Amino acid sequence: MLKYTRQSDPEMYELVEEELHRQEKNIEMIASESTVPLEVMELTGSVFTNKTLEGLPGKRFQAGSEVADKLEELGWKRAKELFGAEHVNLQSYSGSTANYSVFASVLEPGDKILSMRLDQGGHLTHGSPANWVSKIYHHDFYGVNPETEQIDYDALEEKAKEIRPKMIIAGASAYPRLIDYERMAKIAEEVGAYLMVDMAHIAGLVAAKLIPSPIPWADFVTTSTTKTFCSARSGMVFCKEKHAKLLDRGTFPGSLGSLHFHTMAAKIWSLKYAASPEFRAIMQRVLDNAKTLAKALSERGFRIVSGGTDNHLLLVDLRSKNISGKVFQNALDRVGITVNKNQIPNDPASPFVTSGVRIGLTCTAQRGLGEKEIIQIADIMEKVAAAPEDEAVLAACKKEAEELISRFPLYPEGAFED
Ligand SMILES: Cc1ncc(COP(=O)(O)O)c(C=O)c1O
């Protein structure tokens, strides 16, 4: 691995080796993570990284675009086929810039956006006061019903009628349930708003056709390609044909500079891979394992927000265990299980402490863990929650976690040998 860097910069080489070993021996359960296939690794390191181009195929601002044009057009074909979309723009650098491209396409400063509350699952780019978009647009928020902890569509409709936003955003970073896109599209139509669905977290599950797709319902669908889609650190945007020109202009020159053809190549490889039975089987395992973990944890006295999960993640309310998200995250980290603290709906604790954790099942499913191993992870979590500061318990749990994950290599043996 890294034959040339190893010679020219041993210090850097060591850091990459160290990170590889960290990933190998940890049970990664951050919901936004995945392990990219080796082809994605190869393509992100390919010569396409050398090419500077702006604009669309046939309308580039620089010369030497003939191969990159073929690449991007291949991507359009694959993306439209896989997702059944009318139009796609593959130029975004990430899920965040995908969202910015849509805003740049159809919104004016001062326009109103209605999106999901950030403390109930929404994303920074949907209107956090800490994100620049909140300085440009006016944000208002919808949330979940306190009983069901699922989106309260009646309240959403009422709010949309009251404020008449220019755009409604569906999609979240920490929402374990399916979203009723049809209902949201009707609400958007009624109030004359664009519907944008940010499917960053669930794109892989949608590509595998295991959960409903937002594409038929939304004006714009954005995604990051790193999460369940298991590809390069990049983004994509789909839209209805009638918005195609606006989206393309909003992307370049509206919100991006020169294009990243190395990550585009990797995404385009993934657009083929995502149509394969192998990818579908992994996504099915993600869904099965998430349900298994939700059940196993609730049998062990944890409360699962909204009572379960329909996707790759679950939110766990830790109050019944008298432990904060921060303490649980840190204790699990010490035993080699990586999760993140996360607020639960109507959380009395601050975002820095939290009453919950978010757990994602993508990486473990990719490594091949199944029901038996997921139940063993629930057992370890129960022991850690009961004694988060007990050195002997943590040491025993660490040994157990390491033994478990060592049976499921991150990459096939020898993948990184020179
Ligand atoms: C819902 C949602 N949208 C957008 C993003 C941003 O994606 P990226 O990290 O690729 O910019 C995230 C990532 O955390 C997300 O959860």
The ligand as a Gaussian input file, in Angstrom:
#p B3LYP/6-31G(d) Opt

LIG

0 1
 C      -28.939000      14.486000       5.725000
 C      -27.554000      14.892000       5.351000
 N      -27.379000      15.738000       4.329000
 C      -26.161000      16.143000       3.947000
 C      -25.045000      15.703000       4.609000
 C      -23.715000      16.221000       4.204000
 O      -23.036000      15.326000       3.428000
 P      -21.465000      15.485000       3.207000
 O      -20.824000      15.127000       4.501000
 O      -21.194000      14.520000       2.088000
 O      -21.211000      16.905000       2.815000
 C      -25.163000      14.807000       5.660000
 C      -23.944000      14.306000       6.310000
 O      -23.732000      14.153000       7.416000
 C      -26.455000      14.395000       6.062000
 O      -26.623000      13.591000       7.088000

